[in-house]
Amino acid sequence: MLYNPSAFQEQDPEIIHAFIQAQGKGLFITSEANGLQSTFLPFVLYPHEGKNGVLRAHFARGNAHWKELRENTQCLVVFAGENGYITPSWYATKAQSGKVVPTWNYEMVEVRGVATAVEDTGWLRRLLTDLTKQHERTRPEPWHLDDAPPDFLAVQLKGIVGLEIVIHEIEGKWKMSQNKTAEDRSGVVVGLSDEADPHHNPELAALVNTRMKR
């Protein structure tokens, strides 16, 4: 289970779903007869299918991981986002008592569910259409699956295997200094925003600031 103190928990489905869609890729992990297996995959989330949603992706057929999947294979998918080192030097508490230590801030989502391999060509084509739309939609001239020659596409489809995960549990964790004092959190935002600081990270600063306001 994910270690997730209450201060860091994110339970809003819309925020969690948006995070998964924005990250796009996740680490798919299973425990099989040959030990732990992992593959980094591009995912499409279908939040309104089933009770908790469904994730779909595809393997290269040459990746033996898909062959390890059995009926009712339990799996874990980890989506990781912005993260960075937090120095104690940014905390007001350092000057007050010195009772501070370094830490790491990060955002992540864990998905647990049941994984199934899919070899149906129609299923795969629908997945690739959705996956392409997800990543091409912001381009001025989006690429479409039909832009590729049919015979070429048929060969490509034979080279992949689908993955469907029925989600049983989904959990978000945004560790953004919520367990610190208001002064210390402000110091983190200022420090991360400082272009002269070796740990400058404006994206992480914005996330800490957003969590402060919440």
VOVEX-690742 format. One line per field, with one value per atom (N, C-alpha, C): x, y, z; residue number from 1; atom name. Coordinates in steps of 0.2 Angstrom, whole numbers, plus 5000, padded with zeros to 4 digits. Layout:
N
u = X, ...
v = Y, ...
w = Z, ...
i = NUM, ...
at = CA, ...
***
This chain:
214
u = 5004, 5000, 5004, 5002, 5005, 5005, 5011, 5012, 5010, 5004, 5001, 4997, 5001, 4998, 4993, 4988, 4982, 4983, 4989, 4990, 4992, 4994, 4996, 4991, 4986, 4981, 4977, 4976, 4972, 4966, 4960, 4955, 4950, 4951, 4947, 4948, 4943, 4944, 4945, 4943, 4944, 4952, 4954, 4961, 4966, 4964, 4968, 4968, 4962, 4961, 4965, 4964, 4968, 4975, 4978, 4985, 4987, 4983, 4985, 4985, 4980, 4980, 4985, 4987, 4993, 5000, 5001, 5007, 5008, 5002, 5002, 5006, 5011, 5015, 5015, 5015, 5015, 5020, 5022, 5026, 5021, 5021, 5016, 5020, 5018, 5022, 5017, 5020, 5017, 5022, 5019, 5023, 5022, 5026, 5025, 5029, 5029, 5033, 5040, 5042, 5049, 5051, 5047, 5049, 5045, 5047, 5044, 5046, 5040, 5041, 5039, 5042, 5040, 5041, 5036, 5037, 5034, 5037, 5035, 5031, 5024, 5020, 5016, 5014, 5009, 5002, 4998, 4991, 4986, 4980, 4974, 4969, 4967, 4962, 4955, 4951, 4943, 4940, 4939, 4937, 4930, 4926, 4918, 4917, 4921, 4920, 4921, 4916, 4916, 4916, 4917, 4916, 4921, 4927, 4933, 4937, 4934, 4938, 4942, 4945, 4949, 4955, 4961, 4967, 4968, 4970, 4972, 4979, 4983, 4990, 4992, 4998, 5000, 5007, 5009, 5016, 5019, 5025, 5028, 5028, 5026, 5025, 5031, 5037, 5043, 5045, 5041, 5041, 5038, 5042, 5039, 5035, 5034, 5030, 5023, 5020, 5013, 5012, 5017, 5016, 5015, 5017, 5017, 5010, 5006, 5000, 4995, 4992, 4988, 4981, 4976, 4969, 4969, 4966, 4966, 4972, 4977, 4984, 4983, 4985, 4985, 4991, 4990, 4995, 4995, 5000, 5001, 5004, 5001, 5003, 5005, 5011, 5013, 5014, 5011, 5011, 5015, 5020, 5024, 5025, 5024, 5024, 5030, 5029, 5034, 5037, 5043, 5046, 5053, 5055, 5062, 5064, 5070, 5074, 5071, 5070, 5069, 5074, 5078, 5083, 5081, 5083, 5081, 5083, 5087, 5089, 5084, 5078, 5073, 5068, 5068, 5063, 5065, 5060, 5061, 5063, 5060, 5062, 5069, 5073, 5080, 5084, 5082, 5084, 5082, 5076, 5073, 5075, 5076, 5078, 5083, 5084, 5088, 5086, 5079, 5077, 5073, 5077, 5074, 5079, 5076, 5080, 5078, 5082, 5080, 5074, 5071, 5066, 5065, 5060, 5059, 5051, 5049, 5042, 5041, 5035, 5033, 5025, 5023, 5016, 5016, 5011, 5011, 5004, 5002, 4996, 4997, 4995, 4995, 4988, 4989, 4983, 4984, 4979, 4979, 4973, 4974, 4969, 4971, 4966, 4967, 4969, 4975, 4977, 4976, 4974, 4973, 4976, 4979, 4982, 4977, 4977, 4972, 4976, 4974, 4977, 4972, 4966, 4961, 4963, 4963, 4966, 4961, 4954, 4950, 4951, 4952, 4953, 4959, 4964, 4971, 4970, 4967, 4966, 4962, 4957, 4953, 4958, 4962, 4966, 4971, 4974, 4979, 4976, 4970, 4966, 4965, 4963, 4962, 4969, 4974, 4980, 4983, 4983, 4985, 4981, 4975, 4971, 4973, 4974, 4976, 4982, 4987, 4994, 4994, 4990, 4990, 4986, 4981, 4975, 4978, 4983, 4985, 4990, 4991, 4995, 4991, 4993, 4989, 4987, 4990, 4988, 4989, 4984, 4985, 4986, 4991, 4992, 4986, 4984, 4979, 4981, 4978, 4980, 4979, 4974, 4973, 4978, 4982, 4987, 4993, 4993, 4998, 4995, 4999, 4997, 4994, 4988, 4984, 4989, 4993, 4997, 5002, 5005, 5010, 5007, 5001, 4998, 4996, 4994, 4993, 4999, 5004, 5011, 5012, 5011, 5013, 5008, 5002, 4997, 4999, 5002, 5004, 5010, 5013, 5019, 5018, 5011, 5009, 5004, 5004, 4999, 4995, 4989, 4985, 4986, 4984, 4984, 4978, 4974, 4968, 4968, 4967, 4967, 4961, 4957, 4951, 4953, 4952, 4954, 4950, 4954, 4950, 4952, 4957, 4959, 4964, 4962, 4966, 4968, 4974, 4976, 4981, 4979, 4984, 4988, 4994, 4998, 5002, 5000, 5004, 5008, 5014, 5018, 5021, 5018, 5020, 5021, 5024, 5026, 5020, 5014, 5008, 5009, 5014, 5015, 5020, 5021, 5026, 5022, 5025, 5021, 5020, 5016, 5015, 5021, 5025, 5032, 5036, 5037, 5041, 5039, 5032, 5030, 5031, 5030, 5032, 5039, 5044, 5051, 5052, 5049, 5050, 5048, 5042, 5040, 5045, 5047, 5052, 5059, 5061, 5067, 5067, 5061, 5061, 5060, 5058, 5056, 5063, 5068, 5074, 5078, 5079, 5083, 5090, 5093, 5100, 5101, 5096, 5096, 5098, 5103, 5104, 5098, 5094, 5088, 5082, 5083, 5077, 5073, 5066, 5061, 5054, 5053, 5047, 5041, 5041, 5035, 5033, 5038, 5037, 5034, 5037, 5035, 5028, 5026, 5018, 5014, 5016, 5012, 5012, 5017, 5017, 5013, 5013, 5009, 5002, 5000, 4993, 4990, 4995, 4992, 4992, 4996, 4995, 4989, 4986, 4980, 4974, 4975, 4970, 4969
v = 4994, 5000, 5006, 5012, 5018, 5021, 5023, 5027, 5034, 5036, 5042, 5046, 5050, 5053, 5058, 5059, 5063, 5070, 5073, 5079, 5079, 5074, 5073, 5070, 5068, 5064, 5068, 5066, 5069, 5065, 5067, 5062, 5065, 5070, 5073, 5069, 5065, 5061, 5065, 5071, 5076, 5078, 5079, 5081, 5075, 5069, 5063, 5061, 5061, 5059, 5064, 5071, 5076, 5074, 5073, 5071, 5065, 5060, 5054, 5056, 5059, 5061, 5066, 5070, 5075, 5072, 5067, 5063, 5058, 5055, 5051, 5044, 5044, 5038, 5036, 5029, 5026, 5020, 5018, 5012, 5006, 5002, 4996, 4990, 4988, 4983, 4977, 4971, 4965, 4960, 4956, 4951, 4944, 4941, 4935, 4929, 4923, 4918, 4919, 4923, 4925, 4931, 4933, 4939, 4945, 4951, 4957, 4959, 4961, 4964, 4971, 4975, 4982, 4984, 4989, 4992, 4999, 5003, 5010, 5011, 5013, 5013, 5019, 5021, 5027, 5024, 5027, 5025, 5030, 5027, 5031, 5029, 5034, 5033, 5034, 5029, 5030, 5030, 5036, 5037, 5034, 5034, 5033, 5025, 5021, 5014, 5010, 5006, 5002, 5006, 5004, 5007, 5012, 5011, 5016, 5018, 5016, 5018, 5012, 5013, 5008, 5011, 5008, 5011, 5006, 5009, 5005, 5007, 5002, 5004, 4998, 4998, 4993, 4991, 4985, 4983, 4982, 4982, 4979, 4972, 4968, 4961, 4958, 4961, 4958, 4958, 4962, 4963, 4957, 4953, 4946, 4948, 4954, 4955, 4953, 4955, 4953, 4946, 4942, 4935, 4932, 4936, 4934, 4935, 4939, 4940, 4934, 4933, 4927, 4930, 4925, 4928, 4931, 4937, 4940, 4942, 4944, 4947, 4953, 4954, 4960, 4964, 4971, 4975, 4982, 4985, 4992, 4996, 5002, 5007, 5014, 5016, 5022, 5028, 5033, 5040, 5045, 5047, 5052, 5058, 5064, 5071, 5075, 5081, 5086, 5084, 5085, 5083, 5087, 5087, 5091, 5091, 5092, 5093, 5099, 5098, 5104, 5105, 5110, 5111, 5114, 5112, 5116, 5123, 5125, 5132, 5137, 5134, 5138, 5140, 5135, 5136, 5141, 5145, 5150, 5146, 5140, 5136, 5135, 5135, 5134, 5139, 5146, 5151, 5151, 5149, 5149, 5144, 5137, 5132, 5127, 5127, 5123, 5116, 5115, 5108, 5106, 5106, 5104, 5100, 5096, 5092, 5092, 5090, 5090, 5085, 5086, 5082, 5082, 5079, 5079, 5080, 5084, 5085, 5082, 5080, 5076, 5075, 5074, 5072, 5065, 5061, 5055, 5052, 5047, 5043, 5036, 5032, 5024, 5021, 5017, 5013, 5006, 5003, 4995, 4992, 4987, 4983, 4977, 4974, 4968, 4969, 4966, 4967, 4961, 4963, 4958, 4960, 4955, 4956, 4955, 4960, 4960, 4960, 4955, 4954, 4956, 4958, 4960, 4966, 4965, 4971, 4977, 4976, 4981, 4985, 4981, 4984, 4989, 4986, 4989, 4996, 4995, 5001, 5007, 5005, 5010, 5013, 5009, 5012, 5017, 5015, 5019, 5026, 5025, 5031, 5036, 5033, 5037, 5040, 5036, 5038, 5043, 5043, 5048, 5054, 5054, 5060, 5064, 5060, 5063, 5067, 5065, 5068, 5073, 5072, 5076, 5082, 5082, 5087, 5094, 5096, 5103, 5105, 5100, 5102, 5106, 5110, 5114, 5109, 5104, 5099, 5092, 5090, 5083, 5078, 5073, 5067, 5062, 5059, 5054, 5047, 5042, 5035, 5034, 5036, 5035, 5039, 5043, 5046, 5041, 5035, 5030, 5026, 5023, 5018, 5012, 5010, 5004, 4998, 4996, 4990, 4991, 4997, 4999, 4998, 5001, 5001, 4994, 4990, 4983, 4979, 4980, 4977, 4980, 4986, 4989, 4986, 4985, 4982, 4975, 4972, 4965, 4965, 4970, 4971, 4973, 4974, 4976, 4972, 4972, 4968, 4973, 4973, 4978, 4976, 4981, 4980, 4984, 4980, 4983, 4982, 4987, 4987, 4989, 4985, 4987, 4989, 4996, 4999, 4997, 4995, 4993, 4998, 5002, 5007, 5012, 5018, 5024, 5029, 5031, 5035, 5040, 5047, 5052, 5054, 5056, 5059, 5065, 5071, 5077, 5080, 5078, 5080, 5086, 5092, 5099, 5103, 5100, 5104, 5106, 5102, 5104, 5103, 5098, 5097, 5102, 5107, 5113, 5119, 5123, 5129, 5134, 5139, 5143, 5147, 5149, 5152, 5148, 5142, 5137, 5136, 5135, 5134, 5140, 5146, 5152, 5152, 5150, 5150, 5145, 5139, 5134, 5137, 5141, 5144, 5149, 5153, 5158, 5155, 5150, 5146, 5143, 5139, 5136, 5141, 5147, 5152, 5156, 5155, 5159, 5157, 5161, 5158, 5157, 5161, 5160, 5154, 5151, 5145, 5139, 5135, 5128, 5123, 5124, 5120, 5123, 5128, 5132, 5128, 5128, 5124, 5127, 5132, 5136, 5132, 5126, 5122, 5119, 5117, 5114, 5119, 5125, 5131, 5133, 5132, 5134, 5129, 5122, 5117, 5118, 5120, 5121, 5127, 5132, 5138, 5136, 5132, 5130, 5126, 5122, 5118, 5122, 5127, 5132, 5135, 5137, 5141, 5136, 5130, 5125, 5124
w = 5000, 5000, 5000, 4997, 4997, 5004, 5006, 5012, 5010, 5013, 5011, 5017, 5021, 5027, 5025, 5029, 5027, 5024, 5027, 5024, 5017, 5014, 5007, 5003, 5005, 5001, 4997, 4990, 4986, 4984, 4985, 4984, 4979, 4976, 4971, 4964, 4962, 4956, 4950, 4949, 4943, 4943, 4949, 4949, 4948, 4950, 4949, 4942, 4939, 4932, 4927, 4929, 4925, 4925, 4931, 4932, 4928, 4928, 4924, 4916, 4914, 4907, 4905, 4910, 4908, 4908, 4912, 4913, 4906, 4905, 4899, 4899, 4903, 4904, 4911, 4912, 4919, 4919, 4925, 4926, 4928, 4923, 4924, 4928, 4933, 4937, 4939, 4938, 4940, 4944, 4948, 4951, 4948, 4944, 4940, 4943, 4939, 4941, 4941, 4936, 4935, 4939, 4944, 4948, 4946, 4949, 4947, 4940, 4937, 4930, 4929, 4925, 4924, 4917, 4915, 4908, 4909, 4906, 4905, 4899, 4900, 4894, 4894, 4888, 4887, 4888, 4892, 4894, 4892, 4891, 4890, 4895, 4899, 4904, 4902, 4904, 4902, 4909, 4912, 4918, 4920, 4915, 4916, 4914, 4913, 4911, 4918, 4919, 4925, 4932, 4937, 4944, 4945, 4943, 4945, 4939, 4933, 4927, 4924, 4918, 4915, 4912, 4912, 4909, 4903, 4897, 4891, 4889, 4886, 4883, 4879, 4876, 4872, 4873, 4872, 4873, 4866, 4865, 4859, 4860, 4854, 4855, 4857, 4855, 4858, 4865, 4869, 4876, 4879, 4882, 4885, 4891, 4894, 4900, 4899, 4893, 4891, 4892, 4890, 4890, 4897, 4902, 4909, 4912, 4909, 4912, 4912, 4917, 4918, 4919, 4920, 4921, 4928, 4929, 4935, 4938, 4934, 4936, 4939, 4946, 4949, 4947, 4947, 4944, 4948, 4947, 4950, 4944, 4943, 4939, 4943, 4942, 4945, 4940, 4941, 4937, 4942, 4940, 4943, 4940, 4944, 4940, 4943, 4944, 4946, 4953, 4954, 4960, 4961, 4967, 4968, 4975, 4976, 4983, 4986, 4993, 4997, 5003, 5002, 5007, 5013, 5019, 5026, 5026, 5022, 5022, 5020, 5017, 5015, 5020, 5026, 5031, 5036, 5038, 5044, 5050, 5051, 5057, 5058, 5052, 5053, 5057, 5056, 5060, 5067, 5068, 5074, 5079, 5077, 5081, 5078, 5072, 5068, 5068, 5070, 5070, 5063, 5058, 5052, 5048, 5043, 5039, 5032, 5027, 5020, 5019, 5013, 5011, 5003, 5001, 4994, 4993, 4989, 4987, 4980, 4979, 4973, 4973, 4967, 4965, 4962, 4964, 4961, 4961, 4957, 4958, 4957, 4961, 4961, 4959, 4954, 4952, 4953, 4956, 4956, 4953, 4950, 4947, 4944, 4939, 4936, 4928, 4926, 4920, 4915, 4909, 4904, 4897, 4894, 4887, 4882, 4877, 4871, 4865, 4860, 4854, 4848, 4850, 4845, 4841, 4834, 4830, 4830, 4830, 4831, 4837, 4843, 4849, 4849, 4846, 4846, 4842, 4836, 4832, 4835, 4839, 4843, 4848, 4852, 4857, 4854, 4848, 4845, 4842, 4840, 4838, 4844, 4850, 4856, 4858, 4858, 4861, 4856, 4850, 4845, 4846, 4847, 4848, 4855, 4860, 4866, 4866, 4862, 4861, 4855, 4850, 4844, 4844, 4849, 4849, 4849, 4852, 4853, 4847, 4842, 4836, 4831, 4827, 4822, 4817, 4815, 4810, 4813, 4817, 4821, 4816, 4818, 4814, 4816, 4811, 4812, 4810, 4812, 4811, 4803, 4800, 4793, 4789, 4792, 4788, 4785, 4789, 4787, 4782, 4777, 4772, 4775, 4773, 4776, 4777, 4772, 4773, 4778, 4778, 4783, 4790, 4791, 4798, 4800, 4795, 4797, 4800, 4797, 4799, 4806, 4807, 4814, 4819, 4817, 4822, 4824, 4820, 4821, 4826, 4827, 4831, 4838, 4840, 4847, 4850, 4856, 4860, 4865, 4866, 4870, 4877, 4882, 4889, 4891, 4895, 4898, 4906, 4909, 4917, 4920, 4923, 4926, 4933, 4934, 4940, 4947, 4952, 4958, 4963, 4963, 4968, 4964, 4966, 4963, 4969, 4970, 4975, 4973, 4975, 4974, 4980, 4979, 4984, 4981, 4985, 4983, 4989, 4989, 4995, 4994, 4996, 4994, 5000, 5005, 5012, 5016, 5015, 5019, 5026, 5028, 5035, 5038, 5035, 5038, 5040, 5043, 5045, 5039, 5040, 5034, 5032, 5037, 5036, 5032, 5034, 5031, 5024, 5023, 5016, 5011, 5014, 5010, 5008, 5013, 5011, 5006, 5006, 5000, 4994, 4993, 4987, 4985, 4989, 4987, 4985, 4989, 4987, 4980, 4979, 4972, 4967, 4968, 4963, 4961, 4966, 4965, 4959, 4954, 4948, 4950, 4955, 4957, 4961, 4964, 4968, 4964, 4966, 4963, 4962, 4967, 4966, 4964, 4960, 4957, 4953, 4954, 4951, 4951, 4947, 4947, 4946, 4942, 4942, 4949, 4952, 4959, 4964, 4963, 4967, 4966, 4960, 4958, 4962, 4962, 4965, 4972, 4976, 4983, 4985, 4980, 4982, 4981, 4976, 4975, 4981, 4984, 4989, 4996, 4996, 5002, 5002, 4996, 4995, 4997, 4995, 4997, 5004
i = 1, 1, 1, 2, 2, 2, 3, 3, 3, 4, 4, 4, 5, 5, 5, 6, 6, 6, 7, 7, 7, 8, 8, 8, 9, 9, 9, 10, 10, 10, 11, 11, 11, 12, 12, 12, 13, 13, 13, 14, 14, 14, 15, 15, 15, 16, 16, 16, 17, 17, 17, 18, 18, 18, 19, 19, 19, 20, 20, 20, 21, 21, 21, 22, 22, 22, 23, 23, 23, 24, 24, 24, 25, 25, 25, 26, 26, 26, 27, 27, 27, 28, 28, 28, 29, 29, 29, 30, 30, 30, 31, 31, 31, 32, 32, 32, 33, 33, 33, 34, 34, 34, 35, 35, 35, 36, 36, 36, 37, 37, 37, 38, 38, 38, 39, 39, 39, 40, 40, 40, 41, 41, 41, 42, 42, 42, 43, 43, 43, 44, 44, 44, 45, 45, 45, 46, 46, 46, 47, 47, 47, 48, 48, 48, 49, 49, 49, 50, 50, 50, 51, 51, 51, 52, 52, 52, 53, 53, 53, 54, 54, 54, 55, 55, 55, 56, 56, 56, 57, 57, 57, 58, 58, 58, 59, 59, 59, 60, 60, 60, 61, 61, 61, 62, 62, 62, 63, 63, 63, 64, 64, 64, 65, 65, 65, 66, 66, 66, 67, 67, 67, 68, 68, 68, 69, 69, 69, 70, 70, 70, 71, 71, 71, 72, 72, 72, 73, 73, 73, 74, 74, 74, 75, 75, 75, 76, 76, 76, 77, 77, 77, 78, 78, 78, 79, 79, 79, 80, 80, 80, 81, 81, 81, 82, 82, 82, 83, 83, 83, 84, 84, 84, 85, 85, 85, 86, 86, 86, 87, 87, 87, 88, 88, 88, 89, 89, 89, 90, 90, 90, 91, 91, 91, 92, 92, 92, 93, 93, 93, 94, 94, 94, 95, 95, 95, 96, 96, 96, 97, 97, 97, 98, 98, 98, 99, 99, 99, 100, 100, 100, 101, 101, 101, 102, 102, 102, 103, 103, 103, 104, 104, 104, 105, 105, 105, 106, 106, 106, 107, 107, 107, 108, 108, 108, 109, 109, 109, 110, 110, 110, 111, 111, 111, 112, 112, 112, 113, 113, 113, 114, 114, 114, 115, 115, 115, 116, 116, 116, 117, 117, 117, 118, 118, 118, 119, 119, 119, 120, 120, 120, 121, 121, 121, 122, 122, 122, 123, 123, 123, 124, 124, 124, 125, 125, 125, 126, 126, 126, 127, 127, 127, 128, 128, 128, 129, 129, 129, 130, 130, 130, 131, 131, 131, 132, 132, 132, 133, 133, 133, 134, 134, 134, 135, 135, 135, 136, 136, 136, 137, 137, 137, 138, 138, 138, 139, 139, 139, 140, 140, 140, 141, 141, 141, 142, 142, 142, 143, 143, 143, 144, 144, 144, 145, 145, 145, 146, 146, 146, 147, 147, 147, 148, 148, 148, 149, 149, 149, 150, 150, 150, 151, 151, 151, 152, 152, 152, 153, 153, 153, 154, 154, 154, 155, 155, 155, 156, 156, 156, 157, 157, 157, 158, 158, 158, 159, 159, 159, 160, 160, 160, 161, 161, 161, 162, 162, 162, 163, 163, 163, 164, 164, 164, 165, 165, 165, 166, 166, 166, 167, 167, 167, 168, 168, 168, 169, 169, 169, 170, 170, 170, 171, 171, 171, 172, 172, 172, 173, 173, 173, 174, 174, 174, 175, 175, 175, 176, 176, 176, 177, 177, 177, 178, 178, 178, 179, 179, 179, 180, 180, 180, 181, 181, 181, 182, 182, 182, 183, 183, 183, 184, 184, 184, 185, 185, 185, 186, 186, 186, 187, 187, 187, 188, 188, 188, 189, 189, 189, 190, 190, 190, 191, 191, 191, 192, 192, 192, 193, 193, 193, 194, 194, 194, 195, 195, 195, 196, 196, 196, 197, 197, 197, 198, 198, 198, 199, 199, 199, 200, 200, 200, 201, 201, 201, 202, 202, 202, 203, 203, 203, 204, 204, 204, 205, 205, 205, 206, 206, 206, 207, 207, 207, 208, 208, 208, 209, 209, 209, 210, 210, 210, 211, 211, 211, 212, 212, 212, 213, 213, 213, 214, 214, 214
at = N, CA, C, N, CA, C, N, CA, C, N, CA, C, N, CA, C, N, CA, C, N, CA, C, N, CA, C, N, CA, C, N, CA, C, N, CA, C, N, CA, C, N, CA, C, N, CA, C, N, CA, C, N, CA, C, N, CA, C, N, CA, C, N, CA, C, N, CA, C, N, CA, C, N, CA, C, N, CA, C, N, CA, C, N, CA, C, N, CA, C, N, CA, C, N, CA, C, N, CA, C, N, CA, C, N, CA, C, N, CA, C, N, CA, C, N, CA, C, N, CA, C, N, CA, C, N, CA, C, N, CA, C, N, CA, C, N, CA, C, N, CA, C, N, CA, C, N, CA, C, N, CA, C, N, CA, C, N, CA, C, N, CA, C, N, CA, C, N, CA, C, N, CA, C, N, CA, C, N, CA, C, N, CA, C, N, CA, C, N, CA, C, N, CA, C, N, CA, C, N, CA, C, N, CA, C, N, CA, C, N, CA, C, N, CA, C, N, CA, C, N, CA, C, N, CA, C, N, CA, C, N, CA, C, N, CA, C, N, CA, C, N, CA, C, N, CA, C, N, CA, C, N, CA, C, N, CA, C, N, CA, C, N, CA, C, N, CA, C, N, CA, C, N, CA, C, N, CA, C, N, CA, C, N, CA, C, N, CA, C, N, CA, C, N, CA, C, N, CA, C, N, CA, C, N, CA, C, N, CA, C, N, CA, C, N, CA, C, N, CA, C, N, CA, C, N, CA, C, N, CA, C, N, CA, C, N, CA, C, N, CA, C, N, CA, C, N, CA, C, N, CA, C, N, CA, C, N, CA, C, N, CA, C, N, CA, C, N, CA, C, N, CA, C, N, CA, C, N, CA, C, N, CA, C, N, CA, C, N, CA, C, N, CA, C, N, CA, C, N, CA, C, N, CA, C, N, CA, C, N, CA, C, N, CA, C, N, CA, C, N, CA, C, N, CA, C, N, CA, C, N, CA, C, N, CA, C, N, CA, C, N, CA, C, N, CA, C, N, CA, C, N, CA, C, N, CA, C, N, CA, C, N, CA, C, N, CA, C, N, CA, C, N, CA, C, N, CA, C, N, CA, C, N, CA, C, N, CA, C, N, CA, C, N, CA, C, N, CA, C, N, CA, C, N, CA, C, N, CA, C, N, CA, C, N, CA, C, N, CA, C, N, CA, C, N, CA, C, N, CA, C, N, CA, C, N, CA, C, N, CA, C, N, CA, C, N, CA, C, N, CA, C, N, CA, C, N, CA, C, N, CA, C, N, CA, C, N, CA, C, N, CA, C, N, CA, C, N, CA, C, N, CA, C, N, CA, C, N, CA, C, N, CA, C, N, CA, C, N, CA, C, N, CA, C, N, CA, C, N, CA, C, N, CA, C, N, CA, C, N, CA, C, N, CA, C, N, CA, C, N, CA, C, N, CA, C, N, CA, C, N, CA, C, N, CA, C, N, CA, C, N, CA, C, N, CA, C, N, CA, C, N, CA, C, N, CA, C, N, CA, C, N, CA, C, N, CA, C, N, CA, C, N, CA, C, N, CA, C, N, CA, C, N, CA, C, N, CA, C, N, CA, C, N, CA, C, N, CA, C, N, CA, C, N, CA, C, N, CA, C, N, CA, C, N, CA, C, N, CA, C, N, CA, C, N, CA, C, N, CA, C, N, CA, C, N, CA, C
***
